[in-house]
Amino acid sequence: MAVPRRKTSPSRRGMRRSADALKRPTYAEDKDSGELRRPHHLDLKTGMYKGRQVIKKKDA
């Protein structure tokens, strides 16, 4: 049976457990298209950000 060679310090234990507190990413409804997108991110389909055209519209 495998036995740890050294005791895990509370700091390392806390760093390992910090990933347990991560939340799922939030999504906001886009005002123009009505689709869900990340807040403060541009919409890749329309190329819009804060009501203005930033990149060319993606052709699909």
Buried (B, 14 or more C-beta within 10 A) or exposed (E): EEEEEEEEEEEEEEEEEEEEEEEEEEEEEBEEEEEEBEEEEBBEBBBBBEEEEEEEEEEE
